[in-house]
């Protein structure tokens, strides 16, 4: 009860904080005296009116606020850089700039994040952020209440390549202020903490570590990004696990990353922004945030937060996402309150490694090689179609051959080596153009690596002829058909894969036409 009382004080003590349901004190003669006791102050920095030591003209590390307690920070504001206003298409503030905060002369910071990510703006790529506790539009603002007893120090640390000077000043936030209130702080009131991490993981082999905390506290929120660089598809089947006080099985566990942020069946196609949770597309992946204002996660000794597959998840995910080239890149900023001392954070990732990974398929591995024209010719192949391949589908064709996609969308989100297909919930239809009365062997490769909806089942047609119904092709299989001249009298040949499972979809990944060998 005592801990709950102090957290309630922390999230609701500031007069007029409607965010947490507080009410203004009644209009009595005592109110002016209370307000004089809890006097509001500001700390300014970065702008040309502030002292040189508080600007980036002469420094790469700047103290933007330093206060003596007891007190409470109620708002932090950073203005847009001059260069971001002058050339918005050419420059945005990125993760080279760190935000660090120390309480009561501690040696290790309690907040250690890229500045932009602290404000739910991963990598600085977002134009507008609108959450209950942070927002951005030509400026970054945060409203976390941050108590301190003896002192508070807030710093910006630039770790990019630009030296101090006028150019660096134009690249950095041009102005900042910190609003704080001189007020008594209860003895057991916890301190605010925030930490950022980023890591690429093979989710079939390891989990992403979002937080390791020791002490007594409460987790109040986070923002998370997940991407499979270069791929339009990424799994959302990872669970979000909160291990409290050394427990072996997480007592708080969300089954599906999108569900933990309030969505389902994958993240939506378009952004959804709400006060306490939301999502938007980030490059080809996702960025999401959630604040646990009504259900903060308390811990007495320790808290571990991981993202990984559940114990009972389909074994396919661990199998397929253990393969090289299936790494997911996560980043996260966690927010929590706890008593000091806190567990020191790991060393910050070097600035050059903080940027989101490039949109390159199978990063950091090389893409699986495609067959060369020489190899295909040597096998008598006159048409090779890599269905759904993001770079190009028709890899090789001799004169007179071609394809037209009649029905079916492209997909390139599976693990390598065959990571692409044309798919349709009902029927994939691909029309081949061939020389009239052409003869040869048509080869189709179908694969069901994700065992979609319990496993695909589909019937394959070459022209009007059924080649059979196929299931259990998780490892992939070739379907071959002999094509005679009477099937291509018009120079056209329809290929179809019809969904016979009643759910899921039908797929085709590779089409080969092998010319008839003359004797």
TORDO-972448 format. One line per 5 residues: for each residue z, y, x of N, C-alpha, C. Coordinates in steps of 0.1 Angstrom, whole numbers. Layout:
! residues N
Z Y X Z Y X Z Y X  ...
This chain:
! residues 519
0 -12 8 0 0 0 0 13 9  7 12 19 8 24 28 -6 27 34  -13 16 38 -26 18 44 -36 24 34  -35 19 21 -44 24 11 -41 38 8  -28 42 9 -24 56 6 -30 65 16
-30 61 29 -35 69 40 -51 70 39  -58 59 35 -72 60 34 -75 69 22  -68 68 11 -70 77 0 -68 92 4  -58 94 12 -56 108 17 -68 112 25  -73 103 34 -84 106 43 -96 110 35
-100 103 24 -112 105 17 -111 115 6  -98 120 4 -97 129 -7 -88 141 -5  -84 144 7 -74 154 8 -80 168 8  -92 170 11 -98 183 12 -100 189 -2  -94 200 -5 -95 206 -18 -110 208 -22
-113 204 -34 -127 206 -39 -137 196 -35  -132 185 -29 -142 175 -24 -146 166 -36  -155 171 -43 -160 163 -55 -166 150 -52  -171 148 -40 -177 136 -36 -168 124 -39  -155 126 -35 -146 115 -37 -137 116 -49
-141 125 -58 -134 126 -71 -121 134 -70  -120 142 -60 -108 151 -59 -109 163 -68  -98 168 -72 -98 180 -81 -92 192 -73  -96 203 -77 -91 215 -71 -76 216 -75  -67 221 -66 -53 223 -70 -52 233 -81
-42 232 -90 -41 241 -101 -39 255 -96  -43 265 -104 -42 279 -101 -27 283 -102  -20 283 -91 -6 287 -91 -4 297 -80  8 303 -79 10 312 -68 11 305 -55  14 291 -55 15 284 -43 2 281 -36
-9 282 -44 -22 278 -38 -26 287 -26  -25 300 -27 -29 308 -15 -21 304 -3  -8 301 -4 -1 296 7 -6 283 13  -9 274 4 -15 261 8 -28 263 16  -36 272 11 -49 275 17 -47 282 31
-37 290 32 -35 296 45 -30 286 55  -22 276 50 -17 265 59 -29 256 63  -38 253 54 -50 245 57 -62 254 60  -61 262 70 -71 272 73 -84 266 77  -95 271 72 -109 266 76 -114 274 88
-120 267 97 -125 273 109 -139 268 112  -147 275 120 -160 270 125 -160 270 140  -168 261 145 -171 260 160 -187 261 161  -192 271 167 -206 273 169 -211 269 183  -224 265 183 -229 262 196 -245 262 195
-251 261 207 -265 259 209 -274 271 207  -271 280 198 -279 292 195 -277 302 207  -286 312 207 -286 321 218 -274 330 218  -267 331 207 -255 340 206 -243 333 212  -244 320 214 -232 313 219 -232 313 235
-221 311 241 -220 311 256 -230 302 262  -234 305 274 -244 296 281 -240 282 283  -227 279 285 -223 265 287 -224 257 274  -226 264 263 -228 257 250 -243 257 246  -252 258 255 -266 257 252 -273 248 262
-285 243 259 -293 234 267 -301 242 277  -300 255 278 -307 263 288 -303 258 303  -290 255 304 -285 253 317 -278 239 319  -279 231 308 -271 218 308 -279 208 301  -277 195 305 -282 184 297 -270 178 289
-258 182 291 -247 178 283 -239 190 278  -238 191 265 -232 203 259 -220 200 250  -209 206 252 -198 205 243 -201 215 231  -203 209 219 -207 217 208 -194 221 200  -183 214 202 -171 218 195 -159 212 202
-148 220 204 -136 215 210 -125 222 203  -116 213 196 -106 219 187 -92 213 191  -82 221 189 -68 216 190 -62 213 177  -55 202 176 -50 198 163 -36 202 160  -31 197 149 -37 188 140 -47 194 131
-57 186 127 -68 192 119 -77 181 113  -87 185 106 -96 177 99 -110 183 100  -120 176 106 -134 180 105 -139 176 91  -146 185 85 -151 183 71 -166 183 71  -173 189 81 -188 190 80 -193 192 94
-204 186 98 -211 188 110 -226 191 107  -231 202 113 -245 206 110 -252 209 123  -264 204 124 -274 206 135 -287 212 129  -292 223 134 -304 228 129 -316 222 136  -328 223 130 -340 217 136 -343 224 149
-349 216 159 -353 223 171 -364 233 168  -365 243 177 -376 253 176 -390 246 177  -391 236 186 -404 230 188 -408 221 175  -398 216 168 -401 208 157 -406 216 145  -402 229 145 -407 238 135 -421 243 139
-422 247 152 -435 252 157 -446 242 157  -443 230 160 -454 219 161 -449 206 155  -447 206 141 -441 194 135 -449 182 136  -462 183 138 -471 171 139 -470 165 154  -465 173 163 -466 169 177 -452 165 182
-441 169 176 -428 167 181 -418 165 170  -409 155 173 -397 153 165 -386 149 174  -374 152 171 -362 148 179 -360 133 178  -358 127 189 -357 112 189 -344 107 195  -344 95 199 -331 89 203 -327 92 218
-334 101 224 -330 106 238 -317 114 237  -313 119 225 -301 128 224 -290 120 218  -279 119 224 -267 112 219 -257 121 214  -250 116 204 -238 123 198 -226 115 202  -216 122 208 -203 115 211 -192 123 207
-181 117 202 -169 123 198 -157 116 203  -147 124 208 -135 119 213 -123 125 205  -113 117 203 -101 121 196 -89 121 205  -81 131 205 -68 131 211 -68 127 226  -78 133 233 -79 131 248 -82 117 252
-87 108 243 -90 95 247 -101 94 257  -101 84 265 -111 82 276 -124 77 271  -124 68 261 -136 63 255 -140 69 242  -152 73 240 -156 80 227 -154 71 215  -150 77 204 -149 69 191 -162 70 183
-171 79 187 -185 79 181 -195 79 193  -204 70 192 -214 69 203 -227 65 196  -236 74 193 -249 71 186 -259 81 190  -272 77 190 -283 87 190 -280 96 178  -281 109 181 -278 119 171 -285 117 158
-298 114 158 -305 113 146 -301 101 138  -298 90 144 -294 78 137 -280 80 130  -271 88 136 -258 91 130 -260 96 116  -271 104 114 -273 111 101 -282 102 92  -283 89 94 -291 80 86 -306 84 87
-310 88 99 -323 92 102 -328 84 114  -331 71 112 -334 62 124 -346 67 132  -343 69 145 -353 74 155 -359 88 151  -352 95 142 -357 108 138 -370 109 131  -374 98 125 -387 97 119 -388 101 104
-376 104 99 -375 107 84 -376 123 82  -383 127 72 -384 141 69 -372 145 60  -368 137 51 -358 140 41 -348 128 41  -335 131 42 -324 121 40 -315 128 30  -312 120 20 -303 125 9 -293 114 4
-282 113 11 -272 104 8 -259 111 4  -249 103 0 -236 109 -3 -229 116 9  -232 111 21 -224 116 32 -233 122 43  -246 120 42 -255 127 52 -267 132 45  -273 142 50 -286 147 45 -294 154 56
-307 154 54 -316 160 64 -328 167 56  -330 179 59 -343 186 55 -342 199 63  -350 199 74 -349 210 84 -335 213 89  -328 202 90 -314 203 95 -307 190 92  -297 186 100 -289 174 98 -275 178 94
-270 172 84 -256 175 79 -248 162 76  -236 162 80 -227 150 77 -214 155 71  -208 148 62 -196 152 55 -185 142 56  -185 133 66 -174 124 69 -162 133 72  -150 129 66 -138 136 70 -132 129 82
-129 137 92 -125 132 105 -112 139 110  -101 132 108 -88 138 112 -85 136 127  -77 145 132 -73 144 146 -59 150 147  -51 146 156 -38 150 158 -36 161 169  -41 157 181 -40 166 192 -52 174 195
-64 167 195 -76 174 199 -88 166 194  -100 173 194 -112 167 190 -123 174 199  -132 165 205 -143 171 213 -156 164 209  -166 172 206 -179 168 201 -189 172 212  -197 162 216 -207 166 227 -221 160 223
-231 167 227 -245 162 227 -249 160 241  -255 148 244 -259 144 257 -273 140 257  -282 148 264 -296 145 265 -299 136 277  -306 125 274 -308 115 285 -323 113 287  -331 122 282 -346 121 284 -350 127 297
-363 128 299 -369 132 312 -369 147 315  -367 156 304 -369 170 306 -356 176 313  -358 185 323 -347 192 329 -342 203 321  -329 208 323 -324 219 316 -334 231 317  -334 240 307 -343 251 307 -348 255 294
-357 265 293 -362 270 280 -369 259 272  -377 250 279 -384 240 272 -374 230 266  -364 226 273 -354 217 268 -347 223 256  -343 236 258 -336 242 246 -345 242 234  -358 244 235 -367 243 224 -368 229 218
-365 219 226 -366 205 221 -354 200 214  -343 207 217 -330 203 212 -326 210 199  -317 205 191 -312 213 179 -309 228 184  -314 237 176 -313 251 181 -300 258 178  -292 251 169 -279 257 164 -271 246 159
-258 247 160 -249 238 154 -236 245 150  -230 239 139 -216 244 136 -208 232 131  -195 232 134 -186 222 129 -175 229 121  -174 225 108 -164 230 99 -152 221 100  -140 227 102 -128 220 103 -116 227 97
-106 220 94 -95 226 87 -82 223 95  -75 233 98 -62 231 105 -52 226 94  -47 214 96 -39 208 85 -31 197 91  -19 194 86 -11 183 91 -18 170 88  -16 160 97 -22 147 95 -11 136 94
-11 128 84 -1 118 83 0 108 95  11 103 99 13 96 111 4 83 112  1 77 101 -7 64 101 -21 66 97  -26 79 95 -39 81 91 -49 76 102  -59 69 98 -69 63 108 -79 74 113
-85 71 124 -96 79 130 -110 74 126  -119 84 125 -133 80 122 -140 75 135  -148 65 132 -156 59 143 -170 56 139  -180 56 148 -194 53 145 -200 47 158  -208 37 156 -215 31 168 -228 26 164
-238 28 173 -252 24 171 -255 13 181  -264 4 176 -269 -7 184 -283 -10 180  -291 -16 190 -304 -20 187 -307 -32 196  -314 -42 190 -316 -55 197 -327 -62 190  -336 -69 198 -346 -78 193 -340 -92 194
-341 -100 183 -335 -113 184 -344 -123 177  -344 -135 182 -350 -147 176 -339 -152 166  -341 -148 153 -331 -150 143 -328 -165 141  -337 -174 145 -335 -188 144 -325 -193 155  -323 -185 165 -314 -189 176 -301 -181 177
-301 -168 173 -289 -160 174 -289 -150 163  -277 -144 161 -275 -134 151 -275 -120 157  -278 -110 149 -277 -96 154 -263 -91 153  -258 -86 164 -244 -81 164 -243 -66 160  -239 -63 148 -238 -49 144 -225 -42 148
-214 -50 149 -201 -43 152 -191 -54 157  -183 -49 167 -172 -56 171 -160 -46 172  -150 -47 163 -139 -38 163 -126 -45 164  -116 -39 170 -103 -44 171 -93 -33 167  -83 -37 159 -73 -28 154 -72 -29 140
-67 -18 133 -64 -18 119 -73 -8 113  -82 -11 103 -91 -1 98 -98 -6 86  -108 2 82 -117 -1 71 -131 3 73  -140 -6 71 -155 -4 72 -160 4 60  -167 15 62 -171 23 50 -186 24 48
-194 19 58 -208 20 55 -216 18 68  -229 17 66 -239 15 77 -253 19 73  -261 21 83 -275 22 81 -282 12 90  -292 5 85 -298 -7 93 -313 -5 92  -320 -9 103 -335 -11 102 -338 -25 107
-349 -30 101 -353 -44 105 -369 -43 105  -375 -48 116 -389 -48 117 -393 -61 125  -405 -65 122 -412 -75 130 -424 -67 136  -422 -61 148 -432 -52 153 -446 -57 152  -455 -48 146 -469 -52 145 -472 -60 133
-463 -65 126 -465 -74 115 -462 -67 102  -470 -69 92 -466 -63 79 -455 -71 71  -453 -83 76 -443 -92 70 -431 -94 79  -419 -95 73 -407 -98 80 -398 -105 70  -390 -115 74 -381 -122 65 -369 -113 61
-365 -115 48 -353 -107 43 -342 -117 40  -343 -129 45 -334 -140 41 -321 -140 49  -319 -131 59 -307 -131 67 -295 -126 58  -284 -131 61 -271 -127 55 -264 -117 63  -256 -109 56 -248 -99 63 -234 -103 62
-228 -106 74 -215 -113 74 -204 -105 80  -193 -104 73 -181 -96 78 -170 -106 80  -167 -108 93 -156 -117 97 -143 -109 99  -133 -111 91 -121 -102 91 -110 -110 98  -104 -103 107 -92 -108 114 -93 -121 120
-105 -124 126 -106 -137 134 -110 -148 126  -113 -147 113 -117 -158 105 -130 -165 110  -131 -178 108 -143 -185 112 -154 -184 102  -151 -183 89 -161 -182 79 -160 -168 73  -170 -161 72 -170 -147 67 -165 -147 53
-155 -139 50 -150 -138 36 -158 -127 28  -166 -119 35 -175 -110 28 -189 -113 34  -198 -119 26 -211 -123 30 -221 -120 19  -232 -113 22 -242 -110 13 -254 -119 16  -260 -125 6 -270 -135 8 -284 -128 6
-289 -123 17 -302 -116 17 -300 -101 21  -308 -97 31 -305 -84 36 -308 -73 26  -319 -75 18 -322 -65 8 -312 -64 -3  -306 -76 -7 -296 -76 -17 -283 -68 -13  -280 -69 0 -268 -62 5 -269 -47 3
-282 -42 2 -284 -28 0 -288 -25 -14  -286 -34 -23 -288 -32 -37 -302 -35 -43  -310 -43 -36 -324 -46 -40 -325 -61 -41  -337 -66 -44 -339 -81 -45 -353 -84 -44  -356 -97 -40 -370 -102 -38 -377 -93 -28
-371 -90 -17 -376 -81 -7 -373 -67 -11  -375 -58 -1 -374 -44 -4 -385 -39 -12  -383 -28 -20 -394 -23 -29 -406 -18 -20  -417 -16 -27 -429 -11 -20 -428 4 -17  -420 11 -24 -418 25 -22 -403 28 -20
-400 40 -15 -386 43 -12 -378 44 -25  -365 41 -24 -356 43 -34 -343 49 -28  -340 61 -32 -329 68 -26 -318 71 -36  -306 67 -33 -294 70 -42 -283 75 -34  -272 80 -40 -261 86 -32 -255 76 -22
-252 64 -27 -244 54 -18 -252 43 -12  -265 41 -17 -274 31 -11 -288 35 -13  -297 30 -4 -311 33 -5 -319 27 5  -332 29 4 -342 22 13 -354 31 14  -361 30 25 -375 35 26 -382 27 37
-396 26 36 -403 19 46 -402 27 60  -400 19 70 -399 24 84 -410 17 92  -421 25 96 -432 19 102 -437 7 94  -437 -5 99 -441 -17 90 -429 -25 86  -417 -19 88 -405 -26 84 -397 -18 74
-384 -19 75 -375 -13 65 -363 -5 71  -359 5 65 -347 12 68 -338 13 56  -326 10 56 -317 10 45 -303 15 49  -296 20 39 -282 25 41 -273 21 29  -260 19 32 -251 17 21 -237 22 26
-230 29 17 -217 34 19 -208 26 9  -197 20 15 -188 12 7 -176 21 2  -179 31 -6 -169 41 -10 -159 35 -20  -164 26 -28 -155 20 -38 -150 6 -34  -155 1 -23 -152 -13 -18 -152 -14 -3
-145 -4 3 -144 -5 18 -138 -18 22  -142 -23 34 -138 -36 39 -127 -34 49  -115 -38 45 -103 -35 53 -100 -47 63  -95 -44 74 -91 -54 84 -78 -49 91  -70 -59 94 -57 -57 101 -57 -59 116
-66 -67 121 -66 -70 135 -80 -68 141  -91 -73 134 -104 -72 140 -114 -73 129  -126 -69 132 -138 -70 123 -150 -73 131  -158 -83 128 -171 -86 134 -181 -86 123  -192 -79 125 -203 -77 115 -215 -83 122
-221 -93 116 -233 -99 121 -244 -100 110  -257 -101 115 -268 -103 105 -275 -116 110  -275 -126 101 -281 -139 105 -282 -148 93  -289 -159 95 -291 -169 83 -278 -175 79  -277 -178 66 -265 -185 61 -265 -200 65
-253 -206 63 -252 -220 67 -261 -229 59  -263 -225 46 -271 -234 38 -286 -229 36  -290 -220 44 -303 -214 43 -314 -225 46  -326 -224 41 -336 -233 44 -338 -235 59  -339 -247 64 -340 -249 78 -353 -244 84
-363 -241 75 -376 -235 80 -374 -222 87  -365 -214 82 -363 -201 88 -358 -202 103  -348 -211 105 -344 -213 119 -354 -219 128  -362 -228 122 -372 -235 130 -383 -225 133  -389 -218 123 -400 -209 126 -397 -197 134
-385 -191 131 -381 -179 138 -373 -182 151  -375 -193 156 -370 -196 170 -382 -196 180  -394 -195 174 -406 -196 182 -409 -182 189  -414 -183 202 -418 -170 208 -427 -162 200  -425 -149 200 -434 -140 192 -429 -138 178
-417 -143 174 -412 -141 161 -399 -132 161  -397 -124 172 -385 -116 173 -385 -105 162  -373 -103 156 -371 -92 147 -363 -81 155  -367 -69 154 -359 -58 160 -351 -51 150  -338 -52 152 -328 -45 143 -322 -33 150
-319 -23 143 -310 -13 147 -299 -10 137  -288 -5 140 -278 -2 130 -268 9 135  -263 16 126 -252 26 128 -241 22 119  -229 18 124 -218 14 116 -208 26 115  -202 28 104 -192 38 102 -179 32 97
-168 35 103 -155 29 99 -144 38 104  -132 36 98 -120 42 102 -110 32 108  -103 36 118 -93 27 123 -82 34 132  -71 27 134 -61 33 143 -66 31 157  -60 39 166 -63 38 180 -52 30 187
-55 24 198 -68 25 205 -79 15 199  -91 19 201 -102 11 196 -108 3 208  -115 -8 205 -122 -16 215 -134 -7 221  -134 -5 234 -145 3 240 -158 -3 236  -168 6 234 -181 2 230 -189 -3 242
-198 -12 241 -207 -16 252 -214 -4 257  -219 -5 269 -227 6 275 -239 9 266  -242 22 264 -253 26 256 -266 21 262  -275 17 253 -288 13 257 -296 24 264  -302 22 276 -310 33 282 -319 40 273
-321 53 275 -329 61 266 -343 55 265  -349 50 275 -363 45 275 -364 33 266  -353 26 263 -353 14 255 -349 16 241  -346 28 237 -340 31 224 -351 33 213  -363 37 217 -374 39 208 -377 26 200
-382 27 188 -386 15 181 -397 9 189  -397 -5 189 -408 -12 196 -422 -8 191  -432 -9 199 -445 -5 194 -450 -15 184  -459 -10 175 -465 -19 165 -476 -28 171  -471 -38 178 -479 -48 184 -475 -62 180
-485 -69 174 -482 -82 169 -475 -91 180  -465 -98 176 -458 -107 185 -450 -101 196  -448 -87 196 -440 -81 206 -427 -88 206  -421 -90 219 -426 -86 232 -436 -96 238  -439 -107 231 -448 -117 237 -463 -112 235
-472 -119 241 -486 -116 240 -491 -123 227  -501 -118 220 -506 -125 208 -513 -138 212  -513 -148 203 -519 -160 206 -534 -158 208  -540 -165 217 -554 -162 220 -563 -168 209  -574 -161 207 -585 -165 197 -595 -173 205
-602 -182 198 -613 -189 206 -624 -180 210  -630 -182 221 -640 -174 226 -654 -178 220  -663 -168 220 -677 -171 215 -683 -183 223  -680 -184 236 -686 -195 244 -680 -208 239  -667 -209 237 -661 -221 232 -666 -225 218
-668 -215 209 -673 -218 196 -688 -223 197  -696 -217 205 -710 -221 206 -711 -235 211  -702 -238 221 -702 -252 227 -699 -263 217  -692 -259 206 -689 -269 196 -698 -269 184  -708 -260 185 -718 -259 175 -714 -250 163
-703 -242 165 -698 -234 154 -708 -222 153  -712 -219 140 -721 -208 138 -714 -197 129  -702 -200 124 -694 -191 116 -679 -194 118  -671 -184 122 -657 -187 124 -649 -175 117  -641 -178 107 -634 -168 99 -619 -170 101
-612 -160 107 -598 -161 108 -592 -153 95  -591 -160 84 -587 -153 72 -574 -145 73  -575 -133 69 -563 -124 69 -559 -119 82  -567 -122 93 -563 -117 106 -563 -101 106  -552 -95 111 -551 -80 110 -561 -73 118
-567 -79 128 -577 -72 137 -591 -73 131  -595 -85 129 -608 -88 123 -608 -102 118  -614 -104 107 -615 -118 101 -627 -126 106  -638 -120 106 -650 -127 111 -650 -126 126  -646 -136 132 -645 -136 147 -658 -139 153
-666 -147 147 -679 -151 153 -689 -155 142  -701 -150 144 -711 -154 134 -725 -154 141  -733 -164 137 -747 -164 141 -755 -157 130  -767 -152 133 -776 -146 123 -777 -154 110  -776 -148 99 -778 -155 86 -765 -160 80
-753 -158 87 -740 -163 82 -731 -151 79  -723 -152 69 -713 -142 66 -704 -146 55  -695 -138 51 -685 -141 41 -683 -129 32  -679 -131 20 -674 -121 10 -662 -126 3  -651 -118 4 -638 -122 -2 -639 -118 -17
-640 -128 -25 -641 -126 -40 -627 -124 -46  -617 -132 -41 -603 -131 -46 -594 -136 -36  -583 -128 -34 -573 -132 -24 -569 -121 -15  -556 -119 -13 -552 -108 -4 -549 -113 10  -549 -104 19 -546 -108 33 -531 -109 36
-528 -118 45 -513 -120 49 -513 -123 63  -504 -117 71 -503 -120 85 -489 -119 90  -480 -126 82 -466 -125 85 -459 -138 90  -467 -148 92 -461 -161 96 -459 -161 111  -451 -171 116 -450 -173 131 -463 -178 136
-466 -175 149 -478 -181 156 -477 -196 157  -488 -203 160 -501 -197 164 -510 -193 152  -509 -200 141 -517 -196 129 -508 -188 120  -509 -175 121 -500 -166 114 -506 -159 102  -518 -162 99 -526 -154 89 -532 -162 79
-536 -156 68 -543 -164 57 -548 -154 47  -557 -159 38 -560 -153 25 -552 -160 15  -545 -153 5 -537 -160 -4 -539 -154 -18  -536 -162 -28 -536 -157 -42 -527 -165 -51  -520 -159 -60 -511 -167 -69 -519 -177 -77
-531 -175 -80 -539 -184 -88 -550 -192 -80  -559 -184 -74 -570 -190 -67 -576 -181 -57  -577 -186 -44 -584 -179 -34 -599 -183 -35  -608 -172 -35 -622 -174 -36 -629 -167 -25  -636 -174 -17 -644 -169 -6 -658 -174 -6
-668 -165 -7 -682 -169 -8 -688 -168 6  -694 -179 10 -701 -179 23 -716 -175 21  -721 -167 30 -736 -165 30 -741 -174 42  -751 -182 39 -757 -191 49 -772 -191 48  -779 -195 58 -794 -197 56 -797 -207 44
-807 -204 37 -810 -213 25 -813 -227 30  -807 -236 23 -808 -251 25 -802 -255 38  -792 -246 43 -785 -249 56 -776 -262 54  -775 -270 64 -767 -282 64 -757 -281 76  -746 -287 74 -736 -287 85 -723 -293 80
-713 -290 87 -699 -294 84 -690 -282 82  -684 -281 70 -675 -270 67 -661 -275 69  -653 -267 78 -640 -271 81 -630 -260 76  -620 -263 69 -610 -253 64 -596 -258 70  -589 -248 75 -576 -250 79 -566 -244 70
-557 -252 64 -546 -247 55 -533 -250 61  -523 -241 59 -510 -243 65 -499 -236 56  -488 -243 55 -477 -238 47 -464 -237 55  -464 -228 65 -453 -228 75 -440 -223 69  -440 -215 58 -428 -210 52 -423 -218 40
-431 -230 37 -426 -238 26 -424 -230 14  -434 -221 11 -432 -211 1 -429 -217 -13  -418 -212 -19 -413 -216 -33 -412 -231 -34  -407 -237 -23 -404 -251 -23 -416 -260 -18  -427 -253 -14 -438 -260 -8 -451 -258 -17
-462 -254 -10 -474 -252 -17 -481 -265 -21  -489 -264 -32 -497 -276 -37 -510 -270 -42  -521 -273 -36 -534 -267 -40 -545 -277 -39  -555 -274 -48 -568 -282 -48 -578 -273 -42  -586 -280 -33 -597 -273 -25 -610 -277 -31
-619 -267 -33 -632 -269 -38 -642 -264 -28  -653 -272 -25 -664 -267 -17 -676 -267 -27  -681 -255 -31 -690 -255 -42 -684 -260 -54  -690 -270 -61 -684 -275 -73 -676 -288 -71  -676 -292 -58 -670 -305 -55 -655 -303 -50
-646 -311 -56 -632 -311 -52 -630 -319 -40  -623 -314 -30 -620 -321 -18 -606 -328 -19  -600 -326 -30 -587 -332 -32 -576 -322 -34  -564 -327 -38 -552 -318 -39 -543 -321 -28  -538 -310 -22 -530 -312 -9 -516 -305 -11
-506 -312 -6 -493 -307 -4 -487 -312 9  -475 -307 11 -468 -311 24 -477 -308 36  -483 -296 37 -491 -293 49 -484 -282 56  -470 -283 58 -462 -273 65 -467 -272 80  -471 -283 85 -476 -283 99 -490 -279 101
-497 -278 89 -511 -275 89 -520 -287 89  -532 -285 83 -542 -296 83 -556 -291 81  -566 -298 86 -580 -295 84 -585 -303 72  -593 -296 65 -601 -302 54 -615 -301 57  -623 -312 58 -637 -312 62 -646 -317 51
-657 -310 50 -667 -315 40 -681 -314 46  -689 -324 43 -703 -324 47 -711 -316 37  -718 -306 42 -726 -297 33 -741 -301 35  -747 -304 24 -761 -308 24 -770 -296 19  -783 -297 21 -792 -286 18 -792 -283 3
-790 -293 -6 -791 -290 -20 -779 -282 -25  -768 -281 -16 -757 -272 -20 -759 -258 -16  -769 -255 -8 -771 -241 -3 -785 -236 -5  -791 -241 -16 -805 -237 -19 -806 -222 -21  -795 -215 -26 -796 -201 -28 -790 -193 -17
-786 -200 -6 -780 -193 5 -766 -188 3  -759 -194 -7 -745 -191 -10 -737 -204 -12  -725 -203 -8 -716 -214 -10 -702 -209 -13  -696 -213 -24 -683 -208 -28 -672 -218 -23  -661 -212 -17 -650 -220 -13 -638 -215 -22
-630 -225 -27 -619 -221 -36 -607 -229 -32  -595 -223 -32 -582 -230 -31 -575 -226 -44  -572 -236 -52 -566 -234 -65 -551 -238 -65  -542 -229 -69 -528 -232 -69 -525 -243 -80  -520 -254 -76 -516 -265 -86 -501 -267 -86
-493 -258 -80 -479 -260 -80 -472 -254 -92  -479 -245 -99 -472 -238 -110 -463 -227 -105  -462 -224 -92 -455 -213 -86 -460 -211 -73  -455 -201 -66 -460 -198 -52 -475 -193 -52  -483 -198 -43 -496 -193 -42 -505 -204 -35
-518 -201 -34 -527 -209 -26 -532 -202 -14  -535 -209 -3 -539 -202 9 -550 -209 16  -558 -201 24 -568 -206 34 -566 -197 46  -565 -204 58 -563 -197 70 -575 -196 79  -583 -206 81 -594 -206 90 -606 -213 83
-618 -207 85 -630 -214 80 -640 -215 92  -645 -227 94 -655 -230 104 -667 -236 98  -679 -231 102 -691 -238 98 -697 -244 111  -699 -257 111 -704 -264 123 -718 -268 120  -728 -263 127 -742 -266 123 -745 -281 125
-754 -286 117 -759 -300 118 -765 -302 132  -761 -312 138 -767 -315 152 -780 -322 150  -790 -316 156 -804 -323 156 -804 -335 165  -810 -346 160 -811 -358 169 -824 -358 176
